Amino acid sequence: MLPALVILLLIIIVFFPQFWIKRVIKRYSQDIEELPGTGSELAKHLINRFELNDVSVEQTENGNDHYDPESKTIRLSEINHEGKSFSAITIAAHEFGHALQHHTHYQPLLLRTKLATTAAIAEKIASFILISLPFTVVLVKLPAVSMIMLLAGLTIMCLPIVLHLFTLPVEFDASFNRALPILSEGNYLPESAMPIAKKILTAAALTYVSASLASLLNFYRWLAILRR
């Protein structure tokens, strides 16, 4: 009974934020002809305005809006790249906020980039450790070694969770210290739409929180497997 309740609670914790984020963004994704341009056009305009000449904009096929610091590219999903909606404009501004962070050598962003690479490698190592643990128990027959491997694997598995939560300030900085002032001061959205923009910027910032909560579900899955 208790494991079932834990799983149900984890599912609610993981998927409710994802549902809310998608609902907010979809709600304001209808094109508005009165807006001066699309998401990609705004991003390109801001690149020229702030003289980030080495930054480019392209459409991504996987629907994952993001800024790639390695190639210095703002990638927007088709609906935000071509759309003239509150969501398209606001998300383009948010991703440009990351490009602006990179341009100004915003240290938390640079640190996040390094940690993300490390965490991806560490997660693969953790999976290998946990998968090989039953075989190690049989071969070594030393409980202490098995316990050390278990703790090491689970500890490394927590790194993505820590990473996403650690980088949350980076997301809020891109949304509210960079994108929001740009949208407001540049009159890229009508003043009456600024509360909507704040809601969309919050959803954009919380995308990484949603990812970190999904890592929790993966962590619990490993615990359940190892208890068998």
C-alpha positions as CSV (number, residue, x, y, z in Angstrom):
1,M,0.0,0.0,0.0
2,L,2.7,2.5,1.0
3,P,4.8,2.0,-2.2
4,A,1.7,2.6,-4.3
5,L,1.0,5.8,-2.4
6,V,4.6,7.0,-2.8
7,I,4.5,6.3,-6.6
8,L,1.1,8.2,-6.8
9,L,2.6,11.1,-4.9
10,L,5.7,11.2,-7.1
11,I,3.6,11.1,-10.3
12,I,1.5,14.0,-9.1
13,I,4.7,16.0,-8.1
14,V,6.4,15.2,-11.4
15,F,3.5,15.6,-13.9
16,F,1.5,18.4,-12.4
17,P,4.2,21.1,-13.1
18,Q,4.6,19.7,-16.6
19,F,0.9,19.9,-17.2
20,W,0.7,23.5,-15.9
21,I,3.7,24.6,-18.0
22,K,2.3,23.1,-21.2
23,R,-1.2,24.5,-20.4
24,V,0.1,28.0,-19.9
25,I,2.2,28.1,-23.0
26,K,-0.5,26.5,-25.2
27,R,-3.1,28.9,-23.9
28,Y,-1.3,31.9,-25.2
29,S,0.0,30.3,-28.5
30,Q,-2.7,31.6,-30.7
31,D,-1.4,34.0,-33.4
32,I,-2.1,37.7,-33.0
33,E,-1.8,39.6,-36.2
34,E,-1.3,42.9,-34.3
35,L,2.0,41.8,-33.0
36,P,5.0,43.2,-35.0
37,G,6.7,39.9,-35.7
38,T,7.3,36.3,-35.0
39,G,9.4,34.7,-32.3
40,S,12.4,34.2,-34.6
41,E,12.1,37.8,-35.9
42,L,12.2,39.2,-32.4
43,A,15.2,37.0,-31.5
44,K,17.1,38.2,-34.6
45,H,16.1,41.8,-33.9
46,L,17.4,41.6,-30.3
47,I,20.6,40.0,-31.5
48,N,21.1,43.1,-33.7
49,R,20.0,45.5,-31.1
50,F,22.3,44.2,-28.4
51,E,25.1,43.5,-31.0
52,L,25.4,39.8,-30.2
53,N,26.8,39.3,-33.7
54,D,28.0,35.7,-33.1
55,V,24.6,34.4,-32.0
56,S,22.3,32.8,-34.5
57,V,18.6,31.7,-34.5
58,E,17.3,28.4,-35.9
59,Q,14.2,26.2,-35.8
60,T,14.5,23.0,-33.8
61,E,12.7,19.8,-34.8
62,N,12.3,18.3,-31.3
63,G,10.1,21.1,-30.0
64,N,12.6,22.0,-27.2
65,D,13.2,25.7,-27.0
66,H,16.6,26.4,-25.7
67,Y,19.9,28.4,-26.0
68,D,22.9,26.3,-26.9
69,P,26.0,28.0,-25.4
70,E,28.4,25.8,-27.4
71,S,27.2,26.9,-30.8
72,K,25.8,30.2,-29.6
73,T,22.4,29.4,-31.1
74,I,18.9,30.2,-30.0
75,R,16.7,27.3,-31.0
76,L,13.0,27.7,-31.1
77,S,10.3,25.1,-31.8
78,E,8.3,25.6,-35.0
79,I,5.3,27.2,-33.2
80,N,7.5,29.7,-31.5
81,H,9.9,30.2,-34.4
82,E,7.1,31.0,-36.9
83,G,4.3,32.1,-34.5
84,K,3.1,35.6,-33.7
85,S,1.7,34.9,-30.3
86,F,2.3,35.9,-26.7
87,S,4.0,32.6,-26.1
88,A,6.2,32.8,-29.1
89,I,7.4,36.4,-28.4
90,T,7.9,35.8,-24.7
91,I,9.8,32.5,-25.0
92,A,12.0,34.0,-27.7
93,A,12.8,36.8,-25.3
94,H,13.6,34.2,-22.6
95,E,16.0,32.3,-24.7
96,F,17.6,35.5,-25.8
97,G,18.0,36.2,-22.1
98,H,20.3,33.2,-21.9
99,A,22.2,34.4,-24.9
100,L,22.6,37.8,-23.2
101,Q,23.8,36.0,-20.0
102,H,26.4,34.2,-22.1
103,H,27.5,37.4,-23.8
104,T,28.0,39.1,-20.4
105,H,29.8,36.1,-19.0
106,Y,27.1,35.5,-16.4
107,Q,29.0,33.0,-14.2
108,P,26.0,30.9,-13.0
109,L,25.2,30.1,-16.7
110,L,28.8,29.2,-17.4
111,L,28.9,26.9,-14.3
112,R,25.6,25.3,-15.3
113,T,27.0,24.5,-18.8
114,K,30.0,22.7,-17.2
115,L,27.9,20.9,-14.6
116,A,25.4,19.7,-17.2
117,T,28.1,17.9,-19.1
118,T,29.5,16.4,-15.9
119,A,26.0,15.3,-14.7
120,A,25.2,13.6,-18.0
121,I,28.4,11.5,-17.8
122,A,27.9,10.8,-14.1
123,E,24.3,9.6,-14.7
124,K,25.6,7.0,-17.2
125,I,28.3,5.9,-14.7
126,A,25.6,5.6,-12.0
127,S,23.4,3.5,-14.2
128,F,26.3,1.2,-15.0
129,I,27.1,0.8,-11.3
130,L,23.6,0.0,-10.4
131,I,23.1,-2.5,-13.2
132,S,26.3,-4.3,-12.4
133,L,25.6,-4.4,-8.6
134,P,23.8,-7.8,-8.5
135,F,26.7,-9.4,-10.5
136,T,29.2,-7.8,-8.1
137,V,27.4,-9.1,-5.1
138,V,27.6,-12.7,-6.5
139,L,31.2,-12.4,-7.6
140,V,32.7,-10.5,-4.7
141,K,30.5,-11.7,-1.8
142,L,31.6,-8.8,0.3
143,P,28.6,-6.8,1.7
144,A,30.7,-3.7,2.4
145,V,31.8,-3.5,-1.2
146,S,28.2,-3.9,-2.4
147,M,27.0,-1.3,0.0
148,I,29.6,1.2,-1.2
149,M,28.7,0.6,-4.8
150,L,25.0,1.1,-4.0
151,L,25.6,4.3,-2.1
152,A,27.9,5.6,-4.9
153,G,25.4,4.8,-7.6
154,L,22.4,6.4,-5.8
155,T,24.5,9.5,-4.9
156,I,25.6,10.0,-8.5
157,M,22.0,9.5,-9.6
158,C,21.0,12.5,-7.5
159,L,23.3,14.8,-9.4
160,P,20.8,15.7,-12.2
161,I,18.3,16.7,-9.5
162,V,20.8,18.9,-7.7
163,L,21.9,20.4,-11.0
164,H,18.4,21.4,-12.1
165,L,17.6,22.9,-8.8
166,F,20.9,24.7,-8.6
167,T,20.4,26.3,-12.0
168,L,16.9,27.5,-11.2
169,P,18.2,31.1,-10.5
170,V,19.8,31.1,-14.0
171,E,16.3,30.5,-15.5
172,F,14.6,33.2,-13.3
173,D,17.4,35.7,-14.2
174,A,16.9,35.0,-17.9
175,S,13.1,35.5,-17.5
176,F,12.8,38.4,-15.0
177,N,16.1,40.3,-15.0
178,R,16.6,40.2,-18.8
179,A,13.6,39.1,-20.9
180,L,10.9,41.0,-18.9
181,P,12.6,44.4,-18.9
182,I,13.3,44.0,-22.7
183,L,9.7,43.2,-23.5
184,S,8.4,46.0,-21.3
185,E,10.9,48.8,-22.2
186,G,10.9,47.9,-25.9
187,N,7.1,47.8,-26.2
188,Y,7.3,44.5,-28.0
189,L,4.1,43.5,-26.2
190,P,1.2,45.7,-25.2
191,E,1.2,46.8,-21.6
192,S,-2.0,45.0,-21.0
193,A,-0.2,41.7,-21.9
194,M,2.6,42.0,-19.4
195,P,0.8,39.9,-16.7
196,I,0.5,37.2,-19.3
197,A,4.2,37.6,-20.2
198,K,5.1,37.1,-16.5
199,K,3.1,33.9,-16.4
200,I,4.7,32.5,-19.5
201,L,8.2,33.5,-18.3
202,T,7.5,31.7,-15.0
203,A,6.5,28.6,-17.0
204,A,9.7,28.9,-19.1
205,A,11.8,29.2,-16.0
206,L,10.1,26.2,-14.3
207,T,10.8,23.9,-17.2
208,Y,14.1,22.8,-15.5
209,V,12.3,22.2,-12.2
210,S,9.9,19.9,-14.0
211,A,13.0,18.0,-15.4
212,S,14.5,17.7,-12.0
213,L,11.3,16.3,-10.6
214,A,11.3,13.7,-13.4
215,S,14.7,12.6,-12.2
216,L,13.2,11.9,-8.8
217,L,10.9,9.4,-10.4
218,N,13.9,7.7,-12.1
219,F,15.7,7.7,-8.7
220,Y,12.7,5.9,-7.0
221,R,12.5,3.4,-9.9
222,W,16.1,2.4,-9.3
223,L,15.3,2.0,-5.5
224,A,12.3,-0.2,-6.3
225,I,14.4,-2.4,-8.7
226,L,17.2,-2.8,-6.1
227,R,14.8,-3.8,-3.4
228,R,13.6,-6.8,-5.3
